Each structure stands twice: as structure tokens, then as C-alpha cells.
Amino acid sequence: MNQEQSSVSRKRILIRCDGSPPIGFGHLVRCLALADELRDQHGCEVSFGMLQGPTGVEQVQENGYLVYQPHLDSSGLLDEDRWLQELVSEVATQVLVLDVQTNLAVGAIRQIQEKGVLIVTIDDPSNRRLVADMAFYPPAPQVEKLDWTGFTGKRFVGWDWVLLRPQFAEAARRNIPEAKDSLSEPHGADQQLTLLITMGGSDPAGLTLMALEAIEKIDGNFRVLVAIGRGFMHESALTDWLAKAKRSYEIRRDVTDMASLMVKANLAIASFGVTAYELAAMGVPALYVCLTEDHAQAARALEAERVAISMGHYQKTKPADLSRVLSRAIRGEYSTKMCGQTTRCIDGLAVKRIASLLS
């Protein structure tokens, strides 16, 4: 096959997603993982349609993808529906992957679909899911509570469809079979526990600082790793807080290989979202603090698998509450609740499964 024929036969896939400090980067990270698999393993031609930047756009471009952004008129207003419809036609899209939280209309998606474009939604609770040809979800309780009347596509629900970067599947295979038992025994002065704080790429609600306040109230010999994403929004407050802290903290910034950092941890405090699923894949028990009530509901599925304890919505959680639960977890009091067989839960191979279906 010559180069021209190869180019013509490559499936053209457009991914519509966003990533920025106010909304976080979890959706973008998982879409990049899918894009890499589609491009590198299936030879697809993948591009991105994005509204927000520049941080998220730069991240996509650094991975070698073409990013399309709208040109706003003098009023600064945007008709997202029309923009996406025109973009799909412009790049001759065959598959449209949607992982968005905007008000993109069902009618606009239906019109795109009527032109022969395969519509794929990722963890979408909106009515856009009803016109999707394929809809993918983790086994969150609210998925089954949604009204699926009129849906004629294929629905994929379960741990097998949780999109993660390949590094987590690879690291889990290397490390989990030989990993130390995280919480089955209390940790004392002669057995130092490593605690990881990871609140996503931007931490819009300042949950890192909440976790640090909780840790300061706890005595004991344990190591604390703090992962700070590239879009972290509270740098000044963190600097001021660390200057007054009584405990020593190891700050890791813009970590590209989170799996290697997670494998060092016995326990984590995390914002619920993609990070929570990454920790579960790595076999790290965790305490979740949730940004939304929807996240609090979804966290119950991982609680049921005995991989975590959810503190619920962050506005209903005080540092003292987190400190109390964390202290008991460090002492091993929650080992029966937080030491499930996580490798049976999330294997990290969803990116391969989904890419095979789309290509």
C-alpha cells in the first residue's frame, strides 16, 4: 500500500473535550490515552476540538495532535453546536468522541449522526447519551437510574470500560503481585507508612490544603508525598502554608508518571474522579473527597469494591473529620473496608478495548 492509499484508508476520529484549571484535566487525560491508542496501535488519524485553553490545548499539542479551536467574533459569543457541526464536516470526521460538560445540544449531535458519523460518548449523564451509537460508563449507581427511553445504541457499563493511561495497567502488572500489604497491619514507628495526596491537575476547590490541614493534626511517623498538577490553582496559599507546617512534606510537581508515584504509597487522599480510578488500578487504598454530589454517588461503587472510603461532598467535610478517618486508617482500623482485590476491579485495559471497537 502506498503512502497516499494509506492516508485515505486511515479512519478519521475527532475528539471533543476540554481541560483547564477551573474544570480540571481528568477528561482530557483519558481522551489523550484513547487518542494515543487509536493513533499508535490502530493507525487512526485523530484530532481534537477544544473550547478552553491554553493549558489543556498545549498538553494535547505536546502529544502531537492537531487542535481545532473556534474563532470568536467581536462579541465573544460562540454557537458551539454550529461550530462543531462545521468542524466535523471540515475534517471529514468518521467517528466523533464526546467527553464534554458543556450545553452541546442533542439536536446538533443527531444532525451530525445523520451524516453517517459514529457518535461515542464517555461517561455522559446528559441527554446526548440517548443519540450515541456507543456510550461508555464506569459502574456508577446513577447510570442505571437514568432514563434510557429511546436509546438504540450500545451501552457499555462496568470496570472494563474505565479509561486510564496505559502506564497504570503496566505498573499494576509489574508491582501489584509483589506489593506490600498496604493497610492490613497497623503501622508503627518501625514501619513507616507512605501517604499520597493527589487532587487532580488543578484542584479547583483547594482540597490539597484541606488534606494538609488534616494531616497536621495527626502524630506519627509517616511519609507524605504531595502531587501538584500543572494547572494547580493555589500555589501562593500552598507556599504560605508549607512555611508554617510542623511536618515535612515532599512536593512533586507536574508528575508525568503518576503510576510510579502511586506504587510507593500505602494510602492516598484523593479527589474523586479519574485519579480515584487510577489509584484503584494500582491497588492503593484511598480516602476520597468529592467535588460534587454526583461524584459522591459514583464513589460508592469503589467503596463497594473495598478499595476506598468516601468522605462525601467536600463542602460537608471538615479537616477535623478527614483527620479522624485518616488517623484510624493509618492505624489499620479500616483494613477490612479498604483492602479489597483491586486488580479484579480495574485492569487498566479499557483504552485498548474501546480503541478496538472504534477503529
PAZA-521760 format. One line per 4 residues: for each residue x, y, z of C-alpha. Coordinates in steps of 0.001 Angstrom, whole numbers, plus 500000, padded with zeros to 6 digits. Layout:
// PAZA-521760
X:Y:Z | ...
END
This chain:
// PAZA-521760
500000:500000:500000 | 501496:503383:499020 | 501506:506452:501267 | 498561:508094:499517
496390:504993:499809 | 497401:504571:503444 | 496365:508142:504212 | 492988:507684:502542
492241:504462:504438 | 493057:505868:507868 | 489931:506331:509973 | 489412:509969:510919
488409:510491:514539 | 487574:513814:516177 | 487626:514033:519977 | 485635:516851:521539
486827:517541:525092 | 488264:520303:527272 | 490816:520655:530041 | 491533:523749:532119
492161:524660:535761 | 488507:525563:536523 | 487106:522258:535197 | 490123:520007:535738
492102:517801:533391 | 490722:514305:534034 | 488544:514205:530915 | 491410:515445:528781
493918:512953:530190 | 491698:509960:529496 | 490909:511223:525984 | 494616:511561:525282
495109:507964:526369 | 492418:506859:523917 | 493864:509057:521164 | 497343:507592:521623
495999:504056:521346 | 493944:504889:518242 | 496861:506614:516538 | 499783:504445:517599
498184:500997:517582 | 495376:501318:515020 | 496741:503910:512588 | 493807:506294:513003
494010:509995:512201 | 492995:511707:515446 | 492394:515405:516077 | 490809:517408:518908
488126:520069:519056 | 488567:522244:522164 | 486985:525396:523550 | 489146:526033:526609
492863:526655:526936 | 495687:527369:526878 | 496944:524750:529341 | 494822:521890:528042
495401:522804:524407 | 499156:522891:524955 | 499025:519463:526588 | 497266:517983:523553
499634:519661:521113 | 502644:518387:523062 | 501350:514886:522328 | 501436:515619:518603
497742:516255:517863 | 496120:518933:515773 | 493751:521047:517878 | 490835:522967:516372
489506:525972:518286 | 486720:528351:517295 | 487383:531909:516148 | 485142:534136:518229
483576:537237:516739 | 483885:540703:518302 | 481038:539913:520699 | 482933:536954:522126
479885:534723:521749 | 480039:531172:520408 | 477445:528856:518936 | 479067:525559:519963
476522:523462:518087 | 477185:525178:514756 | 480947:525266:515320 | 481120:521517:515960
478897:520661:513020 | 481096:522706:510699 | 484270:521240:512192 | 483048:517664:511725
482449:518394:508043 | 485726:520273:507624 | 487887:517379:508845 | 485698:514694:507206
485091:513049:510580 | 484017:509412:510651 | 483914:508975:514446 | 483062:511740:516941
484047:511098:520568 | 482326:513361:523109 | 483693:513842:526621 | 482290:517261:527469
480399:519101:530191 | 479041:521910:528021 | 475496:522564:526791 | 476133:520957:523415
472646:520178:522120 | 471212:516753:521376 | 469774:518059:518111 | 473200:519126:516862
474627:515694:517608 | 471732:513996:515875 | 472316:516044:512736 | 475982:515045:512753
474987:511402:513190 | 472576:511605:510254 | 475563:512372:508018 | 476992:508935:508788
479275:509861:511696 | 479594:507331:514523 | 478781:509059:517843 | 480599:507950:521001
480034:509359:524499 | 482274:508913:527527 | 480639:508925:530966 | 477955:511377:529836
474879:511806:532079 | 473243:514333:529733 | 470636:513504:527104 | 473387:513411:524479
473863:509785:525523 | 470470:508907:524048 | 471634:509565:520477 | 475032:507899:520911
475931:504794:518935 | 478224:503764:521791 | 478102:505015:525390 | 480759:504057:527948
480446:504259:531755 | 482045:503039:534971 | 479556:501104:537124 | 478316:504212:538947
474930:503776:540714 | 473357:506714:538878 | 473876:505174:535430 | 471042:502697:535947
468808:505437:537385 | 468950:507443:534164 | 466011:507275:531767 | 467198:505314:528735
463903:505504:526842 | 464561:505791:523115 | 468206:504760:523281 | 469073:502480:520372
472849:502381:520612 | 475127:500070:522581 | 475791:500760:526241 | 478996:499584:527917
478921:499779:531727 | 481487:498304:534105 | 485057:498416:535344 | 486239:497104:531976
485356:500477:530432 | 487138:502869:532814 | 489606:504785:530614 | 493098:505081:532094
496529:505784:530693 | 498467:502601:529778 | 501085:503351:532445 | 498641:502173:535111
497959:498785:533546 | 501681:498277:533003 | 502681:499356:536504 | 499938:497282:538093
501147:494137:536307 | 504711:494827:537439 | 504057:495808:541025 | 500752:494637:542485
501574:490909:542731 | 504641:491738:544816 | 503358:494877:546537 | 503480:495332:550290
500177:494811:552077 | 499028:498397:552381 | 496781:498510:555425 | 496269:495010:556759
498562:495674:559739 | 498900:498822:561864 | 501966:500910:561044 | 504187:501894:563965
507474:503666:564467 | 509408:500793:562928 | 507202:500523:559844 | 506796:503833:558052
503657:504345:556018 | 503732:506470:552859 | 500717:508709:552348 | 499984:510269:548954
497886:513405:548436 | 496662:513817:544865 | 493804:516144:543942 | 493989:516153:540155
495598:518509:537696 | 494204:521814:539010 | 492466:521197:542373 | 489894:523994:541906
488419:523616:545410 | 491738:523659:547259 | 491404:520104:548574 | 495187:519704:548816
495236:522326:551559 | 492317:520644:553324 | 494218:517345:553340 | 497381:519013:554634
495433:520611:557476 | 494044:517204:558398 | 497484:515596:558358 | 498954:518296:560606
496583:517175:563369 | 497954:513623:563336 | 501019:512442:565213 | 503103:509560:563960
505998:508606:561768 | 504749:508560:558196 | 505988:509985:554923 | 503787:512376:552945
504019:512802:549161 | 502026:515661:547624 | 501368:515572:543867 | 500726:519010:542340
499390:519187:538772 | 500453:521677:536106 | 497202:523611:536476 | 497276:523872:540297
495318:526975:541322 | 496546:527592:544879 | 500310:527986:544609 | 500598:531069:546807
498410:529617:549566 | 500375:526351:549495 | 503704:528177:549777 | 502464:530162:552779
501063:527059:554429 | 504212:524968:553986 | 506316:527730:555547 | 504386:527283:558803
503889:523496:558735 | 505327:521412:561555 | 505689:518282:559429 | 507903:517754:556402
506167:517256:553035 | 507621:516045:549729 | 506136:518088:546883 | 506094:516519:543406
505069:518854:540596 | 503612:518073:537171 | 504306:514342:537523 | 504129:512598:534162
504438:509058:535535 | 501812:509043:538269 | 501752:505251:538340 | 505337:505126:539591
504467:507611:542316 | 501304:505787:543341 | 503063:502444:543693 | 505125:503964:546507
502019:504752:548559 | 500293:502661:551213 | 497352:505035:551409 | 496083:508069:549490
493835:511060:549969 | 492362:511948:546601 | 489762:513996:544837 | 487225:511609:543311
487445:511355:539534 | 489926:509809:537126 | 492547:509893:539915 | 490378:507627:542056
490210:505010:539307 | 493966:505249:538784 | 494578:504552:542476 | 492213:501587:542379
494038:500138:539390 | 497309:500490:541314 | 495911:498767:544405 | 496246:501821:546646
493508:502202:549314 | 492206:505761:549416 | 490056:508326:551147 | 488009:510292:548629
486899:513906:548934 | 484273:514660:546297 | 483818:517890:544350 | 480159:517218:543516
477222:515179:544771 | 477399:513230:541504 | 480976:512242:542354 | 479868:511259:545857
477327:508863:544355 | 479823:507411:541898 | 482338:506847:544699 | 480000:504303:546257
480867:501790:543549 | 484521:501801:544612 | 483533:501682:548279 | 481569:498544:547471
484729:497030:545985 | 486542:497718:549285 | 489183:499943:547751 | 488266:503220:549429
486214:505225:551885 | 484396:508291:550611 | 484166:511404:552763 | 481335:512696:550565
480984:516232:549226 | 483903:518433:550258 | 481637:521239:551491 | 480215:518828:554052
483664:517633:555141 | 485814:519459:557697 | 489565:518926:558071 | 488866:517506:561545
486563:514861:560010 | 489194:513899:557474 | 491860:513845:560183 | 489813:511464:562326
489168:508994:559500 | 492736:509247:558240 | 494147:508554:561697 | 492058:505407:562013
493088:504283:558517 | 496769:504708:559371 | 496265:502595:562495 | 494774:499851:560317
491240:500077:561709 | 489685:500151:558240 | 491670:497295:556731 | 488553:495153:556240
486862:498028:554388 | 489759:499203:552241 | 491825:496207:551220 | 489761:494586:548501
491282:492827:545492 | 491590:495954:543385 | 493251:494166:540489 | 489979:492289:539989
488181:495622:539813 | 490068:497783:537261 | 492694:496249:535000 | 493502:499470:533116
492905:497930:529696 | 489764:499860:528753 | 491725:502073:526380 | 492596:499008:524290
489025:497671:524380 | 487448:500948:523323 | 490028:501696:520637 | 489432:498264:519108
485700:498983:518895 | 486207:502404:517297 | 488867:501509:514777
END
